[in-house]
Amino acid sequence: MVREGLRGILSGQPDFVVAGETDGGNEGVSLAAQLQPDVVLMDLRMPGLDGVGAIRQIVERKIATHVLVLTTYDSDADIVRAMEAGVTGYLLRDASRQELFRAVRAAAKGESALTPGVASRLLGRMRTPAEEQLTEREVEVLQLVAKSNSNRLVGRRAGR
């Protein structure tokens, strides 16, 4: 239903053409490679390959398109992951039609497009002093936990 609504809104603009649509990340990458649109609107949560994974593949495969995230997810982690993957812009689904139109037009030119809330959060993150680096022991503990080791085993190995 969301895609149908977006298609209707975007198709109403004389300078926009909706070239294709899909609901999965893998299909999105394939469609972007095939159609080479100026802009891809990408959600972060999709079946199969998620949005960040799809963005990374589009960038790595050097598909000549700009990716604009349009999502409901606005956590710092989601925003940063998408930015690091190579998005051109990041919009939240509560953006107005005019914001969406401006963002798509900016993205088509390769210009950054961020909703004000996202831009504020990114600026706030950049202004905050960098967090302390993890110690070697902390990294070792995290690696052991990431490998699904039990707390007891992690404690024995890290406790040396």
Sequence and secondary structure as in RCSB ss.txt:
>XXXX:A:sequence
MVREGLRGILSGQPDFVVAGETDGGNEGVSLAAQLQPDVVLMDLRMPGLDGVGAIRQIVERKIATHVLVLTTYDS
DADIVRAMEAGVTGYLLRDASRQELFRAVRAAAKGESALTPGVASRLLGRMRTPAEEQLTEREVEVLQLVAKSNS
NRLVGRRAGR
>XXXX:A:secstr
 HHHHHHHHHHTSTT       SSHHHHHHHHHHH  SEEEE S  SSS HHHHHHHHHHTT S EEEEEES   
HHHHHHHHHHT SEEEETT  HHHHHHHHHHHHTT  EE HHHHHHHHHHHHS       HHHHHHHHHHHTT  
HHHHHHHHH 
